[in-house]
Amino acid sequence: MARRRLGFWRRLAVVLVKPLMTVWTRRTWRGMEHLRGDGGVILVPNHISHADPLVVAHYIYDAGRWPRFLGKASVFRVPVVGWILHRCQQIPVERGTVEAVKSLDKLVAALDEGGAVVIYPEGTTTREPDLWPMKGKTGAARLALATGAPVVPIAMVGPERMFDPRTARFGLRPRTPVTVIAGPPVDLSPWAGATPTRPILEEMTDTIMLRIRDLVAEIRGGTPPPLWQRPARTGIREAGE
């Protein structure tokens, strides 16, 4: 990515965030070659901490791409904050409303522009007690089926030392070790051209999440557990599916 093309607001975001992350973390980056290029790509990281968006943004930027995260549309309506987010090319998403269809159109447009769209398929930080990935929601699969864009899995270990969601404790020690790995695009060719029924989307999502889980195991070692399943919530549909 040509740094001179960032523009003022994106350059300001880099100036504010990258020095902080450079001091706060000691980084091991692997697999960046899977992010390089100019075409649209869907990036699907595991989600273990409220600090990991900063880590994965740093990784994506160092790989030469500009990360375009999804954010609740209500945040984009906050004066000044929303304007800055728009200027930094972040993407507002409506959830649980009829406007959700328009949100999909925005994601498709971002990919058509060659954007690197970041979707957390778990939807929230994992609830698995040891921070292994859990079963995902179907948004990334739906977008992949609609666009044919490659889905690149990303695994992280270390951001939980910066903020542990299980204890709500910050770790402010400089040079906290973090490891981020990207793998080759997930093979979703068996579902190319399929109708996006719920069973199809769930099969695709499980394939994506298992690939992320296996990348996490490459970092952590050992045998990964099955994907953690959220307890059933009778009569309530998960937002974002």
C-alpha positions as CSV (number, residue, x, y, z in Angstrom):
1,M,0.0,0.0,0.0
2,A,1.5,3.3,-1.0
3,R,1.7,5.2,2.3
4,R,1.4,8.5,0.5
5,R,-2.2,7.6,-0.6
6,L,-3.4,7.2,3.0
7,G,-4.7,10.8,3.2
8,F,-4.8,12.9,6.4
9,W,-7.2,10.9,8.6
10,R,-5.8,7.5,7.9
11,R,-2.3,8.8,8.3
12,L,-3.3,10.4,11.6
13,A,-4.7,7.0,12.8
14,V,-1.4,5.4,12.0
15,V,0.6,8.1,13.8
16,L,-1.6,7.7,16.9
17,V,-1.8,3.9,17.0
18,K,1.4,2.4,15.6
19,P,3.9,3.9,18.0
20,L,1.7,2.8,20.9
21,M,1.6,-0.8,19.5
22,T,5.3,-0.8,18.7
23,V,6.1,0.0,22.4
24,W,3.4,-2.2,23.9
25,T,4.0,-5.4,21.9
26,R,6.8,-7.7,20.9
27,R,5.5,-9.0,17.6
28,T,5.8,-12.3,15.7
29,W,4.2,-11.9,12.3
30,R,3.8,-14.8,10.0
31,G,1.8,-15.5,6.8
32,M,1.6,-11.9,5.6
33,E,2.0,-13.1,2.0
34,H,-1.6,-14.2,2.1
35,L,-2.8,-10.6,2.6
36,R,-0.7,-9.0,-0.1
37,G,-2.2,-7.8,-3.4
38,D,-4.9,-5.3,-4.4
39,G,-8.0,-7.4,-4.6
40,G,-10.9,-7.5,-2.2
41,V,-10.3,-10.0,0.7
42,I,-12.3,-11.0,3.7
43,L,-10.1,-11.4,6.8
44,V,-11.5,-13.5,9.6
45,P,-9.5,-13.4,12.9
46,N,-10.2,-15.2,16.2
47,H,-11.4,-12.8,18.9
48,I,-9.8,-13.3,22.3
49,S,-9.5,-9.8,23.7
50,H,-10.8,-6.2,23.4
51,A,-7.2,-5.4,22.6
52,D,-6.9,-7.7,19.6
53,P,-8.4,-5.3,17.0
54,L,-5.4,-3.0,17.6
55,V,-3.1,-6.0,17.2
56,V,-4.7,-7.3,14.0
57,A,-4.9,-3.8,12.6
58,H,-1.2,-3.3,13.1
59,Y,-0.5,-6.7,11.5
60,I,-2.7,-5.9,8.4
61,Y,-1.2,-2.5,8.0
62,D,2.3,-3.9,8.2
63,A,1.3,-6.4,5.5
64,G,0.6,-3.5,3.2
65,R,-3.2,-3.4,3.4
66,W,-5.6,-1.0,5.1
67,P,-7.9,-2.7,7.6
68,R,-11.6,-2.0,7.2
69,F,-13.4,-3.1,10.3
70,L,-17.2,-3.4,10.8
71,G,-18.7,-1.3,13.5
72,K,-22.2,-0.8,15.0
73,A,-24.0,1.8,12.9
74,S,-25.0,3.6,16.1
75,V,-21.3,4.5,16.7
76,F,-21.1,6.1,13.3
77,R,-23.9,8.4,14.3
78,V,-21.9,9.9,17.2
79,P,-20.8,13.4,16.3
80,V,-17.1,13.7,15.3
81,V,-16.4,10.0,16.1
82,G,-18.6,8.8,13.3
83,W,-17.2,11.3,10.8
84,I,-13.6,10.2,11.6
85,L,-14.6,6.5,11.2
86,H,-16.0,7.2,7.8
87,R,-12.9,9.1,6.8
88,C,-10.8,6.1,7.9
89,Q,-13.0,3.9,5.7
90,Q,-14.5,1.8,8.5
91,I,-17.9,0.2,7.7
92,P,-21.1,0.8,9.6
93,V,-23.3,-2.3,10.0
94,E,-26.9,-2.4,11.1
95,R,-27.8,-5.5,13.1
96,G,-31.2,-7.1,13.7
97,T,-33.1,-4.6,11.5
98,V,-34.3,-4.4,7.9
99,E,-31.4,-2.1,7.3
100,A,-29.1,-5.2,7.6
101,V,-29.5,-5.8,3.8
102,K,-28.0,-2.4,3.1
103,S,-25.1,-3.2,5.4
104,L,-24.4,-6.2,3.1
105,D,-24.4,-3.9,0.1
106,K,-21.8,-1.7,1.8
107,L,-19.5,-4.8,2.5
108,V,-19.9,-5.9,-1.1
109,A,-19.0,-2.4,-2.3
110,A,-15.9,-2.4,0.0
111,L,-14.7,-5.6,-1.5
112,D,-15.4,-4.4,-5.1
113,E,-13.1,-1.4,-4.2
114,G,-10.3,-3.9,-3.3
115,G,-10.8,-3.5,0.4
116,A,-9.4,-5.7,3.2
117,V,-12.6,-6.3,5.2
118,V,-12.2,-7.6,8.7
119,I,-15.0,-9.7,10.1
120,Y,-14.9,-11.4,13.5
121,P,-16.9,-14.6,12.7
122,E,-17.4,-15.3,16.4
123,G,-19.2,-12.0,16.7
124,T,-17.8,-11.3,20.2
125,T,-14.8,-12.4,22.3
126,T,-14.8,-16.1,22.7
127,R,-16.6,-17.6,25.7
128,E,-14.4,-20.7,25.6
129,P,-12.7,-20.8,29.0
130,D,-9.2,-21.2,27.6
131,L,-9.8,-18.7,24.8
132,W,-10.0,-21.3,22.0
133,P,-12.3,-20.3,19.1
134,M,-16.0,-21.0,19.4
135,K,-18.6,-21.7,16.7
136,G,-19.1,-18.7,14.5
137,K,-21.9,-16.7,13.1
138,T,-22.7,-16.9,9.4
139,G,-22.0,-13.3,8.2
140,A,-18.5,-14.0,6.7
141,A,-19.8,-17.1,4.9
142,R,-22.8,-15.1,3.5
143,L,-20.5,-12.4,2.2
144,A,-18.1,-14.9,0.7
145,L,-20.9,-16.6,-1.1
146,A,-22.3,-13.3,-2.4
147,T,-19.0,-12.0,-3.7
148,G,-16.6,-14.9,-4.3
149,A,-13.9,-13.0,-2.4
150,P,-11.2,-15.1,-0.7
151,V,-11.6,-15.7,3.0
152,V,-8.2,-15.5,4.8
153,P,-8.0,-16.9,8.3
154,I,-6.0,-15.1,11.0
155,A,-5.0,-16.5,14.4
156,M,-3.7,-14.5,17.3
157,V,-2.3,-15.4,20.7
158,G,-1.1,-12.7,23.1
159,P,-3.6,-9.9,23.1
160,E,-5.2,-11.5,26.2
161,R,-2.1,-10.5,28.1
162,M,-2.9,-6.9,27.1
163,F,-6.5,-7.2,28.2
164,D,-8.0,-10.4,29.6
165,P,-11.7,-10.5,29.0
166,R,-12.1,-13.2,31.7
167,T,-10.7,-11.0,34.5
168,A,-11.1,-7.5,32.9
169,R,-7.5,-6.9,33.7
170,F,-5.2,-4.7,31.6
171,G,-1.5,-5.7,31.1
172,L,0.4,-2.5,30.4
173,R,3.9,-4.0,30.4
174,P,5.9,-2.9,27.4
175,R,6.9,-5.5,24.7
176,T,4.1,-7.9,25.6
177,P,4.6,-10.9,23.3
178,V,1.9,-11.3,20.5
179,T,1.9,-13.7,17.7
180,V,-0.3,-13.4,14.6
181,I,-0.5,-15.9,11.7
182,A,-2.5,-15.7,8.5
183,G,-3.1,-18.8,6.5
184,P,-4.0,-19.4,2.8
185,P,-7.6,-18.7,1.8
186,V,-10.1,-21.2,3.1
187,D,-11.2,-23.6,0.4
188,L,-14.9,-22.8,0.0
189,S,-15.1,-24.1,-3.5
190,P,-17.5,-26.9,-2.6
191,W,-20.2,-24.3,-2.0
192,A,-19.5,-22.0,-5.0
193,G,-22.8,-20.9,-6.5
194,A,-24.8,-22.5,-3.7
195,T,-28.1,-21.0,-2.4
196,P,-27.3,-19.3,0.9
197,T,-29.6,-21.5,3.0
198,R,-28.9,-21.8,6.7
199,P,-27.4,-25.3,6.5
200,I,-25.1,-24.2,3.7
201,L,-23.9,-21.1,5.6
202,E,-23.4,-23.1,8.8
203,E,-21.3,-25.7,7.0
204,M,-19.2,-22.9,5.4
205,T,-18.8,-21.2,8.8
206,D,-17.7,-24.3,10.6
207,T,-15.1,-24.8,7.9
208,I,-13.8,-21.3,8.4
209,M,-13.8,-21.6,12.2
210,L,-12.0,-24.9,12.1
211,R,-9.2,-23.4,10.0
212,I,-8.8,-20.5,12.4
213,R,-8.8,-23.0,15.3
214,D,-6.0,-25.0,13.6
215,L,-3.9,-21.9,13.1
216,V,-4.4,-21.1,16.8
217,A,-3.1,-24.6,17.6
218,E,0.0,-23.9,15.5
219,I,0.8,-21.1,17.8
220,R,-0.2,-22.7,21.1
221,G,0.7,-26.3,20.4
222,G,-1.3,-29.3,21.6
223,T,-4.5,-30.7,20.4
224,P,-7.3,-28.2,19.9
225,P,-10.7,-28.8,21.4
226,P,-13.9,-29.0,19.4
227,L,-15.4,-25.6,18.6
228,W,-17.1,-24.3,21.7
229,Q,-20.9,-24.1,21.3
230,R,-23.0,-21.3,22.8
231,P,-25.7,-22.5,25.1
232,A,-29.1,-22.5,23.3
233,R,-31.2,-19.4,23.8
234,T,-34.8,-20.5,23.2
235,G,-36.7,-18.2,20.9
236,I,-33.8,-15.7,20.5
237,R,-31.8,-15.5,17.3
238,E,-28.2,-14.5,17.5
239,A,-27.7,-11.0,16.1
240,G,-25.6,-10.8,13.0
241,E,-26.5,-14.2,11.6
